[in-house]
Amino acid sequence: MLIVLAPVIALTGWEGAILGLVSACGGVVLAVRGYRMGVTVQPDVVIVRGFLWNRTIPRRSLVEIADYPALIWRAESGRMRWTPLTAFMSDGSTLGRYRSHSETSLARLARTLKIG
């Protein structure tokens, strides 16, 4: 018995070449962004680099580091915001040494920012 879950689209010629090129470029961008993920603490701001965007948060706006992990902060409008720290995310399938590194890095970040 043959079950088809999704239609197969055969692209040949230019369409296939263009799709392959776009996919390869997207993969390179995500690989570089993944390598550069992290948090940079400067005297007045914290810069969070994720897969798809960077966020610059004034240090005076920081409220806490959530367990997710994420930075909880207050926008100038007074609205509470959160920014995920994807560089430090781990789950049950994460290797022990990487999970330990993430936990250590989050604790060091909290000490540096002097927030709980």
N, C-alpha and C positions, 0 to 999 in steps of 0.2 A: 504494500500500500504506500502510495506517495502522497505526502501532504505538503502543500505549498503554503507557507505562512505569509510570504510577501512576494509580490511580483518581481521577477528578475529583469533588470533592464540592462541590455547589452549595448554598451556605447563603443562605437568604433570611430576611427578617424579623429577629427578635430575635437569632437565632444569628449571623447575619452581622454585625449591628451590634456585638454583644458581642465577637466575634472581632476585628473591625476596631479596636475601642477598646483591647482588650488588646494587640494588635500595635502600635498607635500609641504606647501608653504604654511598652511595652518598647523601642521605637525611641528614644523621648525619653530614657529612662533610660540606654541604651547610648551615646547621643550625648553626654550630659552627662558620664558616667563616662569616655568616651574623651577628651573635652576636658580633664578633670582628671587624667588619668594622669600619674604622675611619681614622683619620689623627693624626700622632704623630710628633710634632715639636721638633727637637733637635738643639743644637747650630749650627751644620754644615749641617744637612740634614733634609729633610721632608720625613716621611715614610707614604705612602698611602696604606691602607689595603682594598682590594676589595673582592668580592665574590670568585674570582678565582686566583688572584695573588696579590703580594705586589710589590710596586715600591719605591725605594729609590732615591730621587732627591736631588742633592746638592742645598743648599739654594741660593748660588750665581747665579745659573742658572735660578731661577724663574723670570718670566716676569709679569704675571698677574693671577688673578682668573677670569675665564670666567663665564658668566651667566648660562652655561649649568647645573650644575657647574663642572668646571674642572680647573686643574692647567695647565697653559701654561708655558712652559719652553724651554730653548735652550740646546740641547745636545752639547757635546764637539766638535762634528763635525760641529757645527753651524746650524744644522737643527732644525727647530721649532718642538716641540713635545707637546702633551697634554695628561694628565692623568685624567680620569673622577673621580669625588669625589662621588661615588655611595652612600656613607653613608648619604649624604646631598641632594640627589635628591628628588624632590617632584613635583606633578602635581596637576591638578584641583581636583582630587579625594582624595588627602591627607587630613587627618583631620587637622583642624586649628592649634591645639597645636603642632603637629609634624612639620607642615610647618613653624610655627613661630620658633620652636627650630632649624630647619635647617638654616633658614635665620639668626638667631642670631649667630649660630655657624660659618657660613661662614663669617659674619662681624667680629667676634672675630678672626678668622683665618687670615683674611686680615690685621687686625690691628697688630697681632702678627708678621706676615711676612713682614709688612710694604710695601705691594704692593696693587695696586688698583684692 
